[in-house]
Amino acid sequence: MQALEFEADIENGVLHIPDNIREVGKVHAKVILLINDNHKKISTLQKKIDEGIKSGVGTHTMAELKEVALRRAG
């Protein structure tokens, strides 16, 4: 068995295989996907930031905010 490593985009369920890998021709392959999910984390973080900005200026001190955050974190 031969192992080939490459990075590729997946769009609408289609894995875009680089040209140099396509030259292998017609073969059966076992595929293992390692998907980077950082974009989901960044998107979630951006939504939280946007919510915070929309909520306006708060009345709490930084110390109070830190205390609330530490309590939530457990």
Backbone as XML, in Angstrom:
<?xml version="1.0"?>
<chain id="A" units="angstrom">
  <residue number="1" name="MET">
    <atom name="N" x="0.855" y="-1.178" z="0.000"/>
    <atom name="CA" x="0.000" y="0.000" z="0.000"/>
    <atom name="C" x="0.893" y="1.231" z="0.000"/>
  </residue>
  <residue number="2" name="GLN">
    <atom name="N" x="0.520" y="2.218" z="-0.779"/>
    <atom name="CA" x="1.275" y="3.456" z="-0.908"/>
    <atom name="C" x="0.514" y="4.567" z="-0.184"/>
  </residue>
  <residue number="3" name="ALA">
    <atom name="N" x="1.215" y="5.418" z="0.553"/>
    <atom name="CA" x="0.583" y="6.539" z="1.255"/>
    <atom name="C" x="0.928" y="7.840" z="0.544"/>
  </residue>
  <residue number="4" name="LEU">
    <atom name="N" x="-0.085" y="8.615" z="0.246"/>
    <atom name="CA" x="0.090" y="9.924" z="-0.368"/>
    <atom name="C" x="-0.564" y="10.957" z="0.535"/>
  </residue>
  <residue number="5" name="GLU">
    <atom name="N" x="0.122" y="12.047" z="0.765"/>
    <atom name="CA" x="-0.435" y="13.095" z="1.616"/>
    <atom name="C" x="-0.572" y="14.378" z="0.808"/>
  </residue>
  <residue number="6" name="PHE">
    <atom name="N" x="-1.732" y="15.052" z="0.965"/>
    <atom name="CA" x="-1.955" y="16.317" z="0.291"/>
    <atom name="C" x="-3.055" y="17.070" z="1.015"/>
  </residue>
  <residue number="7" name="GLU">
    <atom name="N" x="-3.117" y="18.361" z="0.779"/>
    <atom name="CA" x="-4.198" y="19.175" z="1.311"/>
    <atom name="C" x="-5.141" y="19.503" z="0.174"/>
  </residue>
  <residue number="8" name="ALA">
    <atom name="N" x="-6.427" y="19.543" z="0.482"/>
    <atom name="CA" x="-7.418" y="19.808" z="-0.556"/>
    <atom name="C" x="-8.649" y="20.445" z="0.052"/>
  </residue>
  <residue number="9" name="ASP">
    <atom name="N" x="-9.419" y="21.098" z="-0.790"/>
    <atom name="CA" x="-10.684" y="21.677" z="-0.371"/>
    <atom name="C" x="-11.808" y="20.694" z="-0.662"/>
  </residue>
  <residue number="10" name="ILE">
    <atom name="N" x="-12.835" y="20.743" z="0.191"/>
    <atom name="CA" x="-14.043" y="19.963" z="-0.037"/>
    <atom name="C" x="-15.175" y="20.968" z="-0.205"/>
  </residue>
  <residue number="11" name="GLU">
    <atom name="N" x="-15.850" y="20.916" z="-1.331"/>
    <atom name="CA" x="-16.970" y="21.805" z="-1.608"/>
    <atom name="C" x="-18.181" y="20.984" z="-2.006"/>
  </residue>
  <residue number="12" name="ASN">
    <atom name="N" x="-19.275" y="21.172" z="-1.284"/>
    <atom name="CA" x="-20.516" y="20.446" z="-1.573"/>
    <atom name="C" x="-20.294" y="18.937" z="-1.666"/>
  </residue>
  <residue number="13" name="GLY">
    <atom name="N" x="-19.472" y="18.410" z="-0.787"/>
    <atom name="CA" x="-19.241" y="16.977" z="-0.756"/>
    <atom name="C" x="-18.240" y="16.460" z="-1.765"/>
  </residue>
  <residue number="14" name="VAL">
    <atom name="N" x="-17.604" y="17.360" z="-2.531"/>
    <atom name="CA" x="-16.634" y="16.943" z="-3.552"/>
    <atom name="C" x="-15.231" y="17.275" z="-3.071"/>
  </residue>
  <residue number="15" name="LEU">
    <atom name="N" x="-14.387" y="16.256" z="-2.999"/>
    <atom name="CA" x="-12.992" y="16.425" z="-2.622"/>
    <atom name="C" x="-12.184" y="16.760" z="-3.874"/>
  </residue>
  <residue number="16" name="HIS">
    <atom name="N" x="-11.554" y="17.905" z="-3.870"/>
    <atom name="CA" x="-10.769" y="18.347" z="-5.026"/>
    <atom name="C" x="-9.339" y="17.819" z="-4.884"/>
  </residue>
  <residue number="17" name="ILE">
    <atom name="N" x="-9.024" y="16.807" z="-5.671"/>
    <atom name="CA" x="-7.722" y="16.142" z="-5.599"/>
    <atom name="C" x="-6.739" y="16.870" z="-6.510"/>
  </residue>
  <residue number="18" name="PRO">
    <atom name="N" x="-5.538" y="17.176" z="-6.003"/>
    <atom name="CA" x="-4.536" y="17.876" z="-6.805"/>
    <atom name="C" x="-4.167" y="17.085" z="-8.071"/>
  </residue>
  <residue number="19" name="ASP">
    <atom name="N" x="-3.794" y="17.811" z="-9.122"/>
    <atom name="CA" x="-3.471" y="17.194" z="-10.416"/>
    <atom name="C" x="-2.403" y="16.112" z="-10.306"/>
  </residue>
  <residue number="20" name="ASN">
    <atom name="N" x="-1.369" y="16.352" z="-9.504"/>
    <atom name="CA" x="-0.286" y="15.360" z="-9.421"/>
    <atom name="C" x="-0.748" y="14.049" z="-8.795"/>
  </residue>
  <residue number="21" name="ILE">
    <atom name="N" x="-1.783" y="14.084" z="-7.991"/>
    <atom name="CA" x="-2.334" y="12.857" z="-7.400"/>
    <atom name="C" x="-3.272" y="12.185" z="-8.401"/>
  </residue>
  <residue number="22" name="ARG">
    <atom name="N" x="-3.981" y="12.958" z="-9.201"/>
    <atom name="CA" x="-4.894" y="12.402" z="-10.205"/>
    <atom name="C" x="-4.162" y="11.542" z="-11.222"/>
  </residue>
  <residue number="23" name="GLU">
    <atom name="N" x="-2.883" y="11.812" z="-11.427"/>
    <atom name="CA" x="-2.098" y="11.070" z="-12.411"/>
    <atom name="C" x="-1.946" y="9.597" z="-12.045"/>
  </residue>
  <residue number="24" name="VAL">
    <atom name="N" x="-2.317" y="9.232" z="-10.823"/>
    <atom name="CA" x="-2.240" y="7.835" z="-10.386"/>
    <atom name="C" x="-3.150" y="6.973" z="-11.243"/>
  </residue>
  <residue number="25" name="GLY">
    <atom name="N" x="-4.209" y="7.560" z="-11.771"/>
    <atom name="CA" x="-5.137" y="6.822" z="-12.621"/>
    <atom name="C" x="-6.281" y="6.241" z="-11.815"/>
  </residue>
  <residue number="26" name="LYS">
    <atom name="N" x="-6.876" y="5.181" z="-12.350"/>
    <atom name="CA" x="-8.017" y="4.561" z="-11.685"/>
    <atom name="C" x="-7.514" y="3.534" z="-10.682"/>
  </residue>
  <residue number="27" name="VAL">
    <atom name="N" x="-7.751" y="3.821" z="-9.405"/>
    <atom name="CA" x="-7.330" y="2.920" z="-8.325"/>
    <atom name="C" x="-8.383" y="2.961" z="-7.222"/>
  </residue>
  <residue number="28" name="HIS">
    <atom name="N" x="-8.364" y="1.965" z="-6.381"/>
    <atom name="CA" x="-9.197" y="1.976" z="-5.181"/>
    <atom name="C" x="-8.335" y="2.534" z="-4.061"/>
  </residue>
  <residue number="29" name="ALA">
    <atom name="N" x="-8.899" y="3.453" z="-3.253"/>
    <atom name="CA" x="-8.111" y="4.079" z="-2.197"/>
    <atom name="C" x="-8.889" y="4.127" z="-0.893"/>
  </residue>
  <residue number="30" name="LYS">
    <atom name="N" x="-8.173" y="4.037" z="0.199"/>
    <atom name="CA" x="-8.752" y="4.248" z="1.524"/>
    <atom name="C" x="-8.429" y="5.692" z="1.896"/>
  </residue>
  <residue number="31" name="VAL">
    <atom name="N" x="-9.444" y="6.470" z="2.241"/>
    <atom name="CA" x="-9.261" y="7.897" z="2.514"/>
    <atom name="C" x="-9.558" y="8.186" z="3.979"/>
  </residue>
  <residue number="32" name="ILE">
    <atom name="N" x="-8.670" y="8.902" z="4.608"/>
    <atom name="CA" x="-8.858" y="9.363" z="5.983"/>
    <atom name="C" x="-8.806" y="10.886" z="5.944"/>
  </residue>
  <residue number="33" name="LEU">
    <atom name="N" x="-9.873" y="11.541" z="6.402"/>
    <atom name="CA" x="-9.931" y="13.000" z="6.371"/>
    <atom name="C" x="-9.568" y="13.579" z="7.733"/>
  </residue>
  <residue number="34" name="LEU">
    <atom name="N" x="-8.682" y="14.541" z="7.744"/>
    <atom name="CA" x="-8.368" y="15.326" z="8.930"/>
    <atom name="C" x="-8.888" y="16.729" z="8.636"/>
  </residue>
  <residue number="35" name="ILE">
    <atom name="N" x="-10.011" y="17.073" z="9.231"/>
    <atom name="CA" x="-10.682" y="18.325" z="8.890"/>
    <atom name="C" x="-10.347" y="19.394" z="9.918"/>
  </residue>
  <residue number="36" name="ASN">
    <atom name="N" x="-9.875" y="20.524" z="9.422"/>
    <atom name="CA" x="-9.561" y="21.668" z="10.270"/>
    <atom name="C" x="-10.867" y="22.384" z="10.588"/>
  </residue>
  <residue number="37" name="ASP">
    <atom name="N" x="-11.246" y="22.405" z="11.864"/>
    <atom name="CA" x="-12.507" y="23.049" z="12.237"/>
    <atom name="C" x="-12.300" y="24.406" z="12.907"/>
  </residue>
  <residue number="38" name="ASN">
    <atom name="N" x="-11.119" y="25.008" z="12.716"/>
    <atom name="CA" x="-10.861" y="26.323" z="13.303"/>
    <atom name="C" x="-11.831" y="27.374" z="12.800"/>
  </residue>
  <residue number="39" name="HIS">
    <atom name="N" x="-12.289" y="27.242" z="11.551"/>
    <atom name="CA" x="-13.210" y="28.244" z="11.005"/>
    <atom name="C" x="-14.504" y="28.301" z="11.814"/>
  </residue>
  <residue number="40" name="LYS">
    <atom name="N" x="-14.946" y="27.159" z="12.353"/>
    <atom name="CA" x="-16.152" y="27.146" z="13.185"/>
    <atom name="C" x="-15.906" y="27.896" z="14.486"/>
  </residue>
  <residue number="41" name="LYS">
    <atom name="N" x="-14.734" y="27.672" z="15.078"/>
    <atom name="CA" x="-14.399" y="28.347" z="16.327"/>
    <atom name="C" x="-14.289" y="29.850" z="16.107"/>
  </residue>
  <residue number="42" name="ILE">
    <atom name="N" x="-13.662" y="30.243" z="15.011"/>
    <atom name="CA" x="-13.513" y="31.660" z="14.706"/>
    <atom name="C" x="-14.872" y="32.292" z="14.449"/>
  </residue>
  <residue number="43" name="SER">
    <atom name="N" x="-15.735" y="31.602" z="13.722"/>
    <atom name="CA" x="-17.078" y="32.111" z="13.439"/>
    <atom name="C" x="-17.872" y="32.306" z="14.721"/>
  </residue>
  <residue number="44" name="THR">
    <atom name="N" x="-17.800" y="31.340" z="15.625"/>
    <atom name="CA" x="-18.504" y="31.441" z="16.906"/>
    <atom name="C" x="-17.966" y="32.608" z="17.718"/>
  </residue>
  <residue number="45" name="LEU">
    <atom name="N" x="-16.658" y="32.746" z="17.760"/>
    <atom name="CA" x="-16.039" y="33.846" z="18.494"/>
    <atom name="C" x="-16.451" y="35.191" z="17.902"/>
  </residue>
  <residue number="46" name="GLN">
    <atom name="N" x="-16.479" y="35.290" z="16.579"/>
    <atom name="CA" x="-16.865" y="36.541" z="15.932"/>
    <atom name="C" x="-18.313" y="36.904" z="16.266"/>
  </residue>
  <residue number="47" name="LYS">
    <atom name="N" x="-19.203" y="35.912" z="16.317"/>
    <atom name="CA" x="-20.597" y="36.172" z="16.677"/>
    <atom name="C" x="-20.695" y="36.729" z="18.085"/>
  </residue>
  <residue number="48" name="LYS">
    <atom name="N" x="-19.905" y="36.163" z="19.010"/>
    <atom name="CA" x="-19.912" y="36.644" z="20.395"/>
    <atom name="C" x="-19.394" y="38.081" z="20.463"/>
  </residue>
  <residue number="49" name="ILE">
    <atom name="N" x="-18.364" y="38.382" z="19.709"/>
    <atom name="CA" x="-17.822" y="39.742" z="19.674"/>
    <atom name="C" x="-18.863" y="40.716" z="19.129"/>
  </residue>
  <residue number="50" name="ASP">
    <atom name="N" x="-19.526" y="40.322" z="18.044"/>
    <atom name="CA" x="-20.568" y="41.168" z="17.449"/>
    <atom name="C" x="-21.705" y="41.427" z="18.443"/>
  </residue>
  <residue number="51" name="GLU">
    <atom name="N" x="-22.110" y="40.388" z="19.181"/>
    <atom name="CA" x="-23.160" y="40.545" z="20.191"/>
    <atom name="C" x="-22.728" y="41.539" z="21.264"/>
  </residue>
  <residue number="52" name="GLY">
    <atom name="N" x="-21.483" y="41.414" z="21.682"/>
    <atom name="CA" x="-20.958" y="42.316" z="22.713"/>
    <atom name="C" x="-20.936" y="43.761" z="22.244"/>
  </residue>
  <residue number="53" name="ILE">
    <atom name="N" x="-20.529" y="43.971" z="21.004"/>
    <atom name="CA" x="-20.482" y="45.330" z="20.462"/>
    <atom name="C" x="-21.886" y="45.919" z="20.359"/>
  </residue>
  <residue number="54" name="LYS">
    <atom name="N" x="-22.845" y="45.103" z="19.897"/>
    <atom name="CA" x="-24.234" y="45.569" z="19.755"/>
    <atom name="C" x="-24.874" y="45.898" z="21.098"/>
  </residue>
  <residue number="55" name="SER">
    <atom name="N" x="-24.420" y="45.238" z="22.162"/>
    <atom name="CA" x="-25.044" y="45.449" z="23.469"/>
    <atom name="C" x="-24.689" y="46.811" z="24.058"/>
  </residue>
  <residue number="56" name="GLY">
    <atom name="N" x="-23.698" y="47.474" z="23.508"/>
    <atom name="CA" x="-23.351" y="48.820" z="23.974"/>
    <atom name="C" x="-22.394" y="48.814" z="25.155"/>
  </residue>
  <residue number="57" name="VAL">
    <atom name="N" x="-22.215" y="50.005" z="25.709"/>
    <atom name="CA" x="-21.286" y="50.192" z="26.818"/>
    <atom name="C" x="-21.911" y="49.656" z="28.097"/>
  </residue>
  <residue number="58" name="GLY">
    <atom name="N" x="-21.148" y="48.878" z="28.845"/>
    <atom name="CA" x="-21.636" y="48.312" z="30.099"/>
    <atom name="C" x="-21.291" y="49.183" z="31.289"/>
  </residue>
  <residue number="59" name="THR">
    <atom name="N" x="-21.788" y="48.790" z="32.440"/>
    <atom name="CA" x="-21.552" y="49.550" z="33.669"/>
    <atom name="C" x="-20.657" y="48.800" z="34.645"/>
  </residue>
  <residue number="60" name="HIS">
    <atom name="N" x="-20.229" y="47.592" z="34.277"/>
    <atom name="CA" x="-19.408" y="46.785" z="35.183"/>
    <atom name="C" x="-17.935" y="47.148" z="35.054"/>
  </residue>
  <residue number="61" name="THR">
    <atom name="N" x="-17.226" y="46.985" z="36.170"/>
    <atom name="CA" x="-15.780" y="47.187" z="36.135"/>
    <atom name="C" x="-15.115" y="45.936" z="35.565"/>
  </residue>
  <residue number="62" name="MET">
    <atom name="N" x="-13.861" y="46.075" z="35.198"/>
    <atom name="CA" x="-13.114" y="44.930" z="34.679"/>
    <atom name="C" x="-13.025" y="43.833" z="35.735"/>
  </residue>
  <residue number="63" name="ALA">
    <atom name="N" x="-12.851" y="44.204" z="36.992"/>
    <atom name="CA" x="-12.767" y="43.228" z="38.082"/>
    <atom name="C" x="-14.077" y="42.440" z="38.204"/>
  </residue>
  <residue number="64" name="GLU">
    <atom name="N" x="-15.214" y="43.128" z="38.068"/>
    <atom name="CA" x="-16.511" y="42.451" z="38.141"/>
    <atom name="C" x="-16.694" y="41.486" z="36.975"/>
  </residue>
  <residue number="65" name="LEU">
    <atom name="N" x="-16.318" y="41.922" z="35.789"/>
    <atom name="CA" x="-16.416" y="41.054" z="34.611"/>
    <atom name="C" x="-15.535" y="39.818" z="34.761"/>
  </residue>
  <residue number="66" name="LYS">
    <atom name="N" x="-14.329" y="40.018" z="35.298"/>
    <atom name="CA" x="-13.410" y="38.896" z="35.501"/>
    <atom name="C" x="-14.003" y="37.901" z="36.501"/>
  </residue>
  <residue number="67" name="GLU">
    <atom name="N" x="-14.594" y="38.426" z="37.572"/>
    <atom name="CA" x="-15.196" y="37.555" z="38.594"/>
    <atom name="C" x="-16.340" y="36.723" z="37.988"/>
  </residue>
  <residue number="68" name="VAL">
    <atom name="N" x="-17.190" y="37.335" z="37.182"/>
    <atom name="CA" x="-18.288" y="36.618" z="36.541"/>
    <atom name="C" x="-17.739" y="35.543" z="35.592"/>
  </residue>
  <residue number="69" name="ALA">
    <atom name="N" x="-16.728" y="35.905" z="34.830"/>
    <atom name="CA" x="-16.137" y="34.957" z="33.877"/>
    <atom name="C" x="-15.533" y="33.762" z="34.610"/>
  </residue>
  <residue number="70" name="LEU">
    <atom name="N" x="-14.847" y="34.004" z="35.697"/>
    <atom name="CA" x="-14.231" y="32.911" z="36.470"/>
    <atom name="C" x="-15.294" y="32.009" z="37.080"/>
  </residue>
  <residue number="71" name="ARG">
    <atom name="N" x="-16.395" y="32.586" z="37.539"/>
    <atom name="CA" x="-17.492" y="31.767" z="38.088"/>
    <atom name="C" x="-18.093" y="30.889" z="37.010"/>
  </residue>
  <residue number="72" name="ARG">
    <atom name="N" x="-18.299" y="31.466" z="35.816"/>
    <atom name="CA" x="-18.876" y="30.681" z="34.691"/>
    <atom name="C" x="-17.959" y="29.563" z="34.273"/>
  </residue>
  <residue number="73" name="ALA">
    <atom name="N" x="-16.652" y="29.812" z="34.318"/>
    <atom name="CA" x="-15.679" y="28.811" z="33.877"/>
    <atom name="C" x="-15.607" y="27.653" z="34.854"/>
  </residue>
  <residue number="74" name="GLY">
    <atom name="N" x="-16.045" y="27.893" z="36.076"/>
    <atom name="CA" x="-16.092" y="26.819" z="37.065"/>
    <atom name="C" x="-14.801" y="26.654" z="37.725"/>
  </residue>
</chain>
